[in-house]
Amino acid sequence: MAVDVLLGLQWGDEGKGKIVDYLAHKYQVVGRFQGGPNAGHTLYVNGVKTVLHTIPSGIFHAHLVNVIGNGVVIDPTTLMREIDQLEAGGHEVRSRLRIAKKAHLILPTHKLLDMASEASKGEAKIGSTLRGIGPCYMDKTGRNGLRIGDILSADFDKKYQSLKEKHLHLLKVYPEIAFELQAEEAKWFDSIARIRELDLIDAEYYVNERLKAGDSILAEGAQGMMLDIDFGTYPYVTSSNTISSGVCSGLGVPPSSVREVIGVTKAYCTRVGSGPFPSELNDAEGERIRVAGNEFGSTTGRPRRCGWLDIPQLKYATMITGTTQIAITKLDVLNAFETISVAEQYETKGGLTDQLPFDITEGILGVAHSHHTGWMQEINAGSYEGLPDAVKQYLRYLEKQIGLPVVYVSTGPGREELIVR
């Protein structure tokens, strides 16, 4: 039937997992199409917090098949740990999980390369999560990588040793760092043996057959749009295409199959790690947002940088991704703010603009804000009409600025704390 796409419109951590969890009942398949275990989708199901790193967020719905697509890079140890945790919580996983044979494998030496490379950069670090994602994608584009389908090959161990030796040779240019390679390899091969027992598929055929049969598929993005390898804040980006086009290459579906693109944004902005962040607040107000929103990385645990919502950045993101509807999350974090500011334009050498320059770090001299009256109360509304007037005014302002409808409004972490227009 069709593919609907759910993407983060900022630098990640927008609350995509919760929106996927809500929407999942409308679909027959949920598929991850890019990224790796650097993603961390936090969901609260029956009051229990779960963080998913590789498995799609539709895993909590019994009727859904969850596909890890060819565009994803997989750390076998992380994947099996995640499966074990879900099963320990009483969730059926194996019968509803499919893994693309063309998805690439993260080796222990990929993580070692990631750590050594980042450590050597000093103050020029790009903020890698040190999960081996970048080196794995480098092997993929360099045509050296190992894929899930390779673990079924009789000479898999030989292929592994060949790639490992290449990595060890590359590591000679970096200073030595502490890393228990043998212990990591033992866990990795144990996980490989268990993955062989899972449902490994030719995912491009599978998803297209489901579409021809009339099923609907929800494609779940991992990192935010501003981390896209081509259109993000390069070089402080991830190693894959996080935008809508990544769905086609990461699941093997044609562009003509894409229907809706649901863009998720927080009511403010956050970023983890290094890189430009025009609306960042390096003051008490930024710390106030961080504490109120519990802004610490679900994967890394690192404190997130916080700032006001950035209109030029959002307009850029919706343009590139072809977003058709908006989901606003964490609106409740702003409940106690008397004034809510929004970055409305950038100050550049050429004057005020609402367009992102080629080099955000050097091209943006300052930010021009607009200011809005806060609602100063808890949001307990069960419908859009029941929201405080100041909330509705804020949302109408955002719709006018972005030019798209706000369809979903999240007012808390729980499944039930979501208003749908």
C-alpha positions as CSV (number, residue, x, y, z in Angstrom):
1,M,0.0,0.0,0.0
2,A,2.3,2.8,1.2
3,V,5.2,3.8,3.3
4,D,4.9,6.6,5.9
5,V,8.1,8.0,7.3
6,L,8.8,9.3,10.8
7,L,11.9,11.5,11.2
8,G,13.5,13.7,13.8
9,L,13.8,17.3,12.6
10,Q,16.5,18.4,14.9
11,W,19.8,16.9,16.2
12,G,18.1,13.8,17.5
13,D,16.5,12.9,20.9
14,E,13.2,14.5,19.6
15,G,11.0,11.7,21.1
16,K,10.5,9.7,17.9
17,G,10.1,6.4,19.7
18,K,7.0,7.5,21.5
19,I,5.3,8.7,18.3
20,V,6.2,5.5,16.6
21,D,4.7,3.6,19.5
22,Y,1.5,5.6,19.2
23,L,1.1,5.3,15.5
24,A,2.1,1.6,15.3
25,H,-1.4,0.2,15.5
26,K,-2.1,1.7,12.0
27,Y,0.6,-0.4,10.3
28,Q,1.6,-4.0,9.6
29,V,5.3,-3.4,9.5
30,V,7.7,-1.0,11.2
31,G,11.2,-0.7,9.7
32,R,14.5,0.9,10.8
33,F,16.3,2.2,7.7
34,Q,19.6,3.8,8.9
35,G,21.9,4.3,11.9
36,G,23.1,1.9,14.5
37,P,23.2,1.5,18.3
38,N,24.1,5.1,18.6
39,A,20.4,5.7,18.5
40,G,18.4,5.6,21.7
41,H,14.6,5.6,21.4
42,T,13.0,5.9,24.9
43,L,9.5,4.5,25.4
44,Y,7.3,4.3,28.6
45,V,5.1,1.3,28.2
46,N,2.8,0.6,31.2
47,G,4.9,2.9,33.3
48,V,8.1,1.0,32.5
49,K,11.0,2.8,30.7
50,T,12.6,1.0,27.8
51,V,15.4,2.3,25.6
52,L,15.7,0.7,22.1
53,H,19.0,1.0,20.3
54,T,18.6,-1.2,17.2
55,I,15.2,-2.9,17.3
56,P,12.3,-0.8,15.9
57,S,9.9,0.8,18.3
58,G,6.9,-1.2,17.1
59,I,8.2,-4.3,19.0
60,F,5.7,-3.7,21.8
61,H,2.7,-4.3,19.4
62,A,1.8,-8.0,19.0
63,H,0.4,-7.6,15.4
64,L,3.5,-5.9,14.0
65,V,6.5,-7.2,12.1
66,N,9.7,-5.2,12.9
67,V,12.3,-5.1,10.2
68,I,15.9,-4.0,10.7
69,G,16.7,-2.8,7.2
70,N,19.9,-3.0,5.1
71,G,20.8,0.7,5.8
72,V,21.3,-0.1,9.5
73,V,24.7,-1.2,11.0
74,I,24.3,-3.8,13.7
75,D,26.5,-4.5,16.7
76,P,25.6,-8.2,17.4
77,T,26.4,-7.9,21.2
78,T,24.1,-4.9,21.6
79,L,21.3,-6.5,19.5
80,M,21.3,-9.7,21.6
81,R,21.5,-7.8,24.8
82,E,18.5,-5.8,23.7
83,I,16.5,-8.9,22.8
84,D,17.4,-10.5,26.1
85,Q,16.2,-7.4,28.1
86,L,12.9,-7.3,26.1
87,E,12.2,-11.0,26.6
88,A,13.0,-10.7,30.3
89,G,10.3,-8.0,30.5
90,G,7.8,-10.4,29.0
91,H,7.8,-9.2,25.4
92,E,7.9,-11.6,22.5
93,V,10.6,-10.6,20.1
94,R,12.0,-13.3,17.9
95,S,8.7,-14.2,16.1
96,R,8.2,-10.5,15.1
97,L,11.7,-9.5,14.2
98,R,13.2,-9.7,10.7
99,I,16.8,-8.7,9.9
100,A,18.1,-7.7,6.5
101,K,20.9,-9.9,5.2
102,K,22.4,-6.8,3.6
103,A,22.7,-4.9,6.9
104,H,26.4,-4.4,7.9
105,L,28.1,-5.7,11.0
106,I,30.0,-3.6,13.5
107,L,33.1,-5.5,14.5
108,P,34.9,-5.1,17.9
109,T,37.8,-3.5,16.0
110,H,35.3,-1.0,14.5
111,K,34.7,0.2,18.1
112,L,38.4,0.2,18.8
113,L,39.1,2.3,15.7
114,D,36.3,4.7,16.6
115,M,37.7,5.2,20.1
116,A,41.3,5.6,19.0
117,S,40.4,8.0,16.2
118,E,38.3,10.2,18.5
119,A,40.9,10.2,21.2
120,S,43.6,11.4,18.8
121,K,41.6,14.5,17.7
122,G,41.8,16.3,21.1
123,E,39.7,19.5,21.0
124,A,38.7,18.7,17.4
125,K,36.5,15.8,18.4
126,I,33.3,15.4,16.4
127,G,31.3,13.9,19.4
128,S,31.2,10.3,18.3
129,T,29.3,7.9,20.5
130,L,32.3,5.5,20.2
131,R,30.0,2.6,19.0
132,G,31.9,1.9,15.9
133,I,29.3,3.3,13.6
134,G,31.5,5.6,11.6
135,P,34.3,3.0,10.9
136,C,31.6,0.5,9.9
137,Y,30.0,2.8,7.4
138,M,33.5,3.6,6.1
139,D,34.0,-0.1,5.4
140,K,30.6,-0.3,3.8
141,T,31.4,2.5,1.3
142,G,34.9,1.2,0.9
143,R,33.5,-2.2,-0.1
144,N,35.3,-4.0,2.7
145,G,32.4,-4.6,5.1
146,L,30.8,-7.7,6.5
147,R,27.1,-8.2,6.3
148,I,24.5,-10.2,8.2
149,G,24.2,-12.6,5.3
150,D,28.0,-13.3,5.6
151,I,27.5,-15.1,8.9
152,L,25.8,-17.9,7.0
153,S,28.9,-18.4,4.9
154,A,31.2,-21.4,5.4
155,D,34.2,-19.1,5.3
156,F,32.9,-16.4,7.6
157,D,35.7,-16.7,10.1
158,K,38.2,-16.2,7.3
159,K,36.4,-13.0,6.2
160,Y,36.3,-11.8,9.7
161,Q,40.0,-12.3,10.3
162,S,40.8,-10.5,7.0
163,L,38.9,-7.4,8.0
164,K,40.2,-7.5,11.6
165,E,43.8,-7.5,10.3
166,K,43.0,-4.5,8.1
167,H,41.7,-2.7,11.2
168,L,44.8,-3.6,13.3
169,H,47.0,-2.3,10.6
170,L,45.1,1.0,10.5
171,L,45.3,1.3,14.3
172,K,49.1,1.6,14.1
173,V,48.8,5.3,13.2
174,Y,47.0,6.0,16.5
175,P,48.3,5.9,20.1
176,E,47.3,2.8,22.0
177,I,44.2,3.0,24.2
178,A,42.7,0.6,26.7
179,F,40.4,-1.9,25.0
180,E,39.9,-5.6,25.9
181,L,39.8,-6.9,22.3
182,Q,39.8,-10.7,23.2
183,A,36.9,-10.3,25.7
184,E,34.9,-8.2,23.2
185,E,35.5,-10.8,20.5
186,A,34.3,-13.6,22.7
187,K,31.0,-11.8,23.4
188,W,30.7,-10.8,19.7
189,F,31.1,-14.4,18.4
190,D,28.6,-15.7,21.0
191,S,26.1,-13.2,19.7
192,I,26.8,-14.1,16.1
193,A,25.9,-17.7,16.9
194,R,22.6,-16.6,18.4
195,I,21.8,-14.2,15.5
196,R,22.1,-17.2,13.1
197,E,19.0,-18.6,14.7
198,L,16.9,-15.4,14.0
199,D,14.9,-14.6,10.9
200,L,17.4,-13.3,8.4
201,I,15.7,-12.1,5.2
202,D,16.1,-10.5,1.8
203,A,14.4,-7.4,3.2
204,E,14.0,-5.5,0.0
205,Y,11.8,-8.4,-1.4
206,Y,10.0,-8.8,1.9
207,V,8.9,-5.1,2.3
208,N,7.9,-4.7,-1.4
209,E,5.9,-7.9,-1.2
210,R,4.1,-6.6,1.8
211,L,3.4,-3.3,0.0
212,K,2.0,-5.2,-3.0
213,A,-0.2,-7.2,-0.6
214,G,-1.8,-3.9,0.6
215,D,0.1,-3.5,3.9
216,S,1.3,-0.2,5.3
217,I,4.8,0.3,6.5
218,L,6.1,2.9,9.0
219,A,9.8,3.8,8.4
220,E,11.4,4.8,11.7
221,G,14.3,7.2,11.6
222,A,17.1,6.9,14.1
223,Q,19.1,10.1,14.3
224,G,17.8,13.6,13.6
225,M,17.8,15.3,10.2
226,M,20.5,17.8,11.2
227,L,22.9,14.8,11.6
228,D,22.4,13.7,8.0
229,I,25.8,13.0,6.3
230,D,24.9,15.3,3.3
231,F,22.6,18.0,4.7
232,G,23.4,18.1,8.4
233,T,26.0,20.3,10.2
234,Y,28.9,18.6,8.6
235,P,31.4,17.3,9.8
236,Y,29.5,17.0,13.1
237,V,27.1,14.5,11.7
238,T,26.4,10.8,11.7
239,S,27.5,8.5,8.8
240,S,24.2,7.8,7.1
241,N,21.3,9.6,5.4
242,T,18.8,10.4,8.1
243,I,16.4,12.2,5.7
244,S,13.5,10.8,3.7
245,S,15.7,9.6,0.9
246,G,17.4,7.3,3.3
247,V,14.2,5.3,3.5
248,C,14.5,4.2,-0.1
249,S,18.1,3.2,0.1
250,G,17.8,1.8,3.6
251,L,14.7,-0.4,3.1
252,G,14.8,-0.9,-0.6
253,V,11.5,0.8,-1.4
254,P,10.8,3.1,-4.4
255,P,10.3,6.9,-3.8
256,S,6.8,6.5,-5.2
257,S,5.8,4.4,-2.3
258,V,6.3,7.2,0.3
259,R,3.0,8.9,1.4
260,E,3.2,10.9,4.6
261,V,6.4,12.3,6.3
262,I,5.9,13.0,10.0
263,G,8.5,15.3,11.4
264,V,9.1,15.2,15.2
265,T,10.5,18.2,17.0
266,K,10.8,19.2,20.6
267,A,9.2,22.4,21.9
268,Y,12.8,23.6,22.3
269,C,16.2,22.4,21.0
270,T,18.9,20.0,22.2
271,R,22.1,18.6,20.9
272,V,24.6,16.0,22.2
273,G,28.3,16.3,21.6
274,S,30.2,18.8,19.5
275,G,29.0,20.9,16.6
276,P,27.3,24.2,15.8
277,F,24.1,25.0,17.7
278,P,22.8,28.5,16.9
279,S,20.1,28.8,19.5
280,E,22.1,27.2,22.4
281,L,21.8,28.7,25.9
282,N,25.0,28.6,27.8
283,D,23.4,30.1,30.9
284,A,21.0,29.4,33.8
285,E,18.0,29.3,31.4
286,G,19.7,26.5,29.4
287,E,20.4,24.6,32.6
288,R,16.8,25.1,33.7
289,I,15.6,23.4,30.4
290,R,18.1,20.6,30.9
291,V,16.9,19.8,34.4
292,A,13.2,20.2,33.6
293,G,13.5,18.0,30.5
294,N,15.9,15.5,32.1
295,E,18.1,16.1,29.0
296,F,20.8,13.4,29.3
297,G,21.6,11.1,26.4
298,S,19.6,7.8,26.5
299,T,22.6,6.0,24.8
300,T,25.6,8.0,26.1
301,G,24.3,9.5,29.4
302,R,26.0,12.7,28.4
303,P,24.2,16.0,29.3
304,R,22.5,17.5,26.3
305,R,23.2,21.1,25.2
306,C,19.9,23.0,25.4
307,G,18.5,26.0,23.6
308,W,15.3,27.6,22.3
309,L,13.4,26.3,19.3
310,D,15.1,27.3,16.0
311,I,12.7,28.4,13.2
312,P,15.2,28.7,10.4
313,Q,16.6,25.2,11.3
314,L,13.1,23.7,11.4
315,K,12.1,25.3,8.0
316,Y,15.3,23.9,6.5
317,A,14.6,20.4,7.9
318,T,11.0,20.3,6.7
319,M,12.1,21.4,3.2
320,I,14.8,18.8,2.9
321,T,12.7,16.0,4.2
322,G,9.4,16.8,2.6
323,T,7.6,16.8,5.9
324,T,3.8,16.8,5.7
325,Q,2.8,17.0,9.4
326,I,4.5,18.0,12.7
327,A,4.7,16.3,16.0
328,I,5.7,18.5,19.0
329,T,7.1,16.7,22.0
330,K,8.1,17.7,25.5
331,L,5.8,20.7,25.6
332,D,5.3,20.1,29.3
333,V,9.0,20.9,29.9
334,L,8.1,24.6,29.3
335,N,5.2,24.6,31.8
336,A,6.9,26.8,34.4
337,F,8.5,29.3,32.0
338,E,7.0,32.8,32.2
339,T,8.4,33.7,28.8
340,I,9.2,31.3,26.0
341,S,11.7,32.5,23.3
342,V,12.1,31.3,19.8
343,A,15.1,31.8,17.4
344,E,13.3,33.4,14.5
345,Q,16.2,34.7,12.3
346,Y,20.0,34.5,12.1
347,E,22.2,37.5,12.1
348,T,24.9,37.3,9.3
349,K,27.3,39.7,7.6
350,G,24.6,40.2,4.9
351,G,21.9,41.0,7.5
352,L,19.0,39.0,9.0
353,T,18.1,35.7,7.3
354,D,16.0,32.6,7.8
355,Q,18.3,30.4,5.7
356,L,21.1,28.3,7.0
357,P,24.5,29.4,5.6
358,F,27.0,26.8,4.2
359,D,29.1,27.1,7.4
360,I,26.9,27.6,10.4
361,T,29.8,28.1,12.8
362,E,31.3,31.1,10.9
363,G,28.2,32.3,9.0
364,I,26.0,33.0,11.9
365,L,27.0,36.0,14.1
366,G,23.9,35.9,16.3
367,V,20.3,35.0,16.7
368,A,17.2,37.3,16.6
369,H,14.5,35.9,19.0
370,S,10.8,36.4,19.3
371,H,9.2,36.1,22.8
372,H,5.9,34.4,23.8
373,T,3.9,34.4,27.0
374,G,4.2,31.1,28.9
375,W,1.1,29.2,30.2
376,M,2.5,28.7,33.8
377,Q,0.5,25.6,34.5
378,E,0.4,21.9,34.2
379,I,-1.1,20.6,30.9
380,N,-3.8,18.0,31.8
381,A,-5.9,18.4,28.6
382,G,-7.2,15.4,26.8
383,S,-7.8,17.3,23.6
384,Y,-6.4,20.1,21.6
385,E,-9.4,22.3,22.4
386,G,-8.7,21.8,26.1
387,L,-5.2,23.2,26.0
388,P,-4.5,26.5,27.7
389,D,-4.9,29.5,25.4
390,A,-1.2,30.4,25.7
391,V,-0.3,26.9,24.5
392,K,-2.6,27.1,21.5
393,Q,-1.2,30.6,20.6
394,Y,2.3,29.1,20.7
395,L,1.4,26.2,18.5
396,R,-0.5,28.5,16.0
397,Y,2.6,30.7,15.8
398,L,4.8,27.6,15.0
399,E,2.4,26.4,12.4
400,K,2.4,29.8,10.7
401,Q,6.2,30.0,10.8
402,I,6.9,26.5,9.5
403,G,3.9,26.3,7.2
404,L,2.8,22.9,8.3
405,P,0.1,21.5,10.7
406,V,0.9,20.4,14.2
407,V,-1.0,17.1,14.4
408,Y,0.6,15.5,17.5
409,V,1.3,17.3,20.8
410,S,3.1,15.3,23.5
411,T,2.5,16.6,27.1
412,G,4.4,14.0,29.0
413,P,6.4,10.7,28.7
414,G,3.5,8.2,28.9
415,R,1.6,6.7,26.0
416,E,-1.6,8.4,27.2
417,E,0.0,11.8,27.3
418,L,-0.4,12.6,23.6
419,I,-2.9,14.9,22.0
420,V,-3.9,14.1,18.4
421,R,-5.7,16.7,16.3
